[in-house]
Amino acid sequence: MTYKNFTIETDADGIALVTWDMPDKSMNVFTVEVMDEIEKIVDQTVADAAIKGVVFTSGKKTFSGGADLTMIKGMFSMLEEEKAKDPAGAVKKLFDAAGRMTWLWRKIETCGKPWVAAINGTCMGGAFELSLACHGRVASNSKSVKLALPEVKVGIFPGAGGTQRVSRLANTQDALQMMTTGSSLTASRAKAMNLVHQVVEPDQLIPAAKQMIKDGLKAVAPWDEKGFKAPGGGIWTPAAAQLWPAAPAILRRETAGNYPAALAILKCVYEGLQVPFDTGLKIEQRYFTQIVQTTEAFSMIRSLFVSMQELGKGARRPAGVGKTELKKVGVVGAGFMGASIAYVTAAAGIPVVLIDRDMEAAGKGKTVSEGLVAGTVSKGRMTKDEGEALLSLITPTDDYGSLKDADLVIEAVFEDRDVKKAVIEKVEAVLPEGAIFASNTSTLPITGLAKNSKRPADFIGIHFFSPVEKMMLTEVILGKETGDKALAVALDYVAAIRKTPIVVNDTRGFFVNRCVLRYMSESYNMLIEGVPPVMIENAAKFAGMPVGPLSLNDEVAIDLSLKILKATVADLGEKAIDPRHMELVSRMVEKEGRFGRKNGKGFYEYPAKPAKKFLWPGLKDFYPQKKAEDVDMKTLQERFLATIALEAARTVEEGIVIDPREADVGSILGFGFAPYTGGALSYIDGMGVKTFVELCERLAKDYGAHFKPTPLLIDMAAKGETFYGRFDPYGEEKKAA
């Protein structure tokens, strides 16, 4: 029998090597077709008496990334369609669909012949759950091997037996930590947790897997044998008596109760360890069906799984423009930002020229990359040879003539119009025809900068976030005259450096910074009202923000906030800002000398390590303080989320953002907007636009006109619309279909 996605080779010892290698895919993923073929392979190998056991591996550099995008979207589409016809029947169909993978993996586990998973690279989600259902697991001793059950990061949990098998193989505390955080394991760590049996050198992977079968590997899972006990004795032990009462509290401390899937993991493990394995699988299937129906799961999967992949694959790339294979990139400005851009460019295998005013400055820029490489090598994530190869791609220079054959040049010089104007003129004097010029400005409108260019159609913004090597988002900004080729090249570059792009039209602050400034501004309002600073920070974290606004302001730099306020006044007039904010920030910088983390004192104090930062006590003397019992924490949380979401809605109304996916992904990746909501616009859609408008009207009455809902929101509320309905990113596809 032949298969589209698999090959089977049986050796003289009767061991069938099943190799998963999907055609036209860079990574193996689960589709309905793949699962159908796996089921046929199980039946075939069981029926063939000549086959004594199976080694299951991948024909690609990685094992599998888990479920396919289309399959996930299909499950939600099916649920919505069936709910409209028969709500009860829809849930039953969802329950059955949720169990398809669960019981297929159980079929492998109970087929009567030993299966060994030979794991040669990234093994995520359902693929790791398949491996856990195999009787043996061998992993390659390679830094490319990462094993994880990351589903909680997109609002669901390991629902194909993961909660039941991991908790029966590893000790309970490690199992819960792994699954509730979605963290990745190295091969050696997985072995230490008893999730992998052997770790071998890459060239020994298949021989070692086959040897396990030849050595008499039992075709029985440990939990199917009489007398099985989970590591540590399950839940009826003194250790468990200490762990389980504390576990929900610890989880709530980490998640503020915002992630239903994480709590469901605890329930699956706690209940599952008290019953036979198959009953545990049914418990898991029941909870999975419940979680998939939550707003959090729907919104997180849409934004953090579906939309992220679609944007990363070029959803906004103009049709009809050929792909650009970048042979050389220039970066002008070897300060920390420019140097970091050079690093991520070289890390993608692209030669890069790093230019500054003189060789000394350019050379200092390269030392940033040298430091990053040294740190990566020391952590075992890169070999010394790989590090040297990366650094060899970065050429520091003061010669603009070296840009004569560049495909793309990115300027990352000081945020000053005159400085940038001079750079644009120098670069364009040597830049070849058809090459693209990009500005990394974070505050200056692209259209204004493009007026200094002789080729405005080839001028675009590519806004990176700091630290560049860690932040996964880039904003691609279109000036009024930016052409399709410039956009295509910018998106090809962002794809090459493996970041997620959002495309926005030109405006002051673009998308991300506009939202971030609203977040910080609301914290200023709260300080002025006398809300204790610690309550401001904690309310933001309870709302789901990863960093409090005062801490974030310290990271951004308070003196930069002051510069932005002054620049806004200079460009737009006094009425463009709240004078109380100017007074607060001016006092922090000019009177108190508190610039933020960079000078060791801001809204926080930064003592020498290992001591932790703490809120500056002097802050409470700025304004009369309210008593904690007079402040409603829920309202503080609502204010933070609403002010950001409202600004996101304004960018849509103004035509700055035209695709709701970009507002959602940009708000989460750019500044960590409460991921459980699915992003700023999904937050509005999730509660309903009408409810959001009512919230804004209440907040506007109590806290100021900046909460007043926009005409677009009022219109959408009246019509019962959502952002994903009114601004459907798949509208053209649906018309074509």
Secondary structure, DSSP 8 states (H G I E B T S, - for coil): ---SSEEEEE-TTSEEEEEE--TT-SS--B-HHHHHHHHHHHHHHHH-TT--EEEEEESSSSSB--B-HHHHHHHHHHHHHHHHH-HHHHHHHHHHHHHHHHHHHHHHHTSSS-EEEEE-S-EETHHHHHHHHSSEEEEESSTT--EE--GGGGT---TTTHHHHHHHHS-HHHHHHHHHHT--B-HHHHHHTTS-SEEE-GGGHHHHHHHHHHTT--SS-GGGSTT---GGGTTSSHHHHHHHHHHHHHHHHHHTT--HHHHHHHHHHHHHTTS-HHHHHHHHHHHHHHHHTSHHHHHHIIIIIIIHHHHHTTTTS-TT------S-EEEE--SHHHHHHHHHHHHTT--EEEE-SSHHHHHHHHHHHHHHHHHHHHTTSS-HHHHHHHHHTEEEES-GGGGTT-SEEEE---S-HHHHHHHHHHHHTT--TT-EEEE--SSS-HHHHHTT-S-GGGEEEEEE-SSTTT--EEEEEE-TT--HHHHHHHHHHHHHTT-EEEEEE--TTTTHHHHHHHHHHHHHHHHHHT--HHHHHHHHHHTT-SS-HHHHHHHH-HHHHHHHHHHHHHHH-GGGS-HHHHHHHHIIIIIT---BGGGTBSSEE--STTS--EE-GGGGGSS----GGGS-HHHHHHHHHHHHHHHHHHHHHTTS---HHHHHHHHHHHH---GGGTSHHHHHHHH-HHHHHHHHHHHHHHH-GGG---HHHHHHHHHT--HHHHT-TTHHHHHH-
